[in-house]
Amino acid sequence: MGKKVGNTVKRFGARYGATLRKRLLDTEQQQKAIYECPKCGMMAVKRKFVGVWSCTKCGYTFTGGAYAPQALKK
């Protein structure tokens, strides 16, 4: 038996192909991860919605990438 894909893509069953399901799994894990806040430095940045990120510790909200926050341009 081959390696199974993660739980979040099990909803698709055998549809759409293994490669696309694995790519979707990577994207979903990336968007649900917790990132470092550029203002306070804590690991507390979560995605609010597409392109908007917010620190749960200091409340700093900023825009960035759709699935992972982009580095801020200074």
Order of alpha helices (4+ residues) and beta strands (2+ residues): alpha-beta-beta-beta-beta
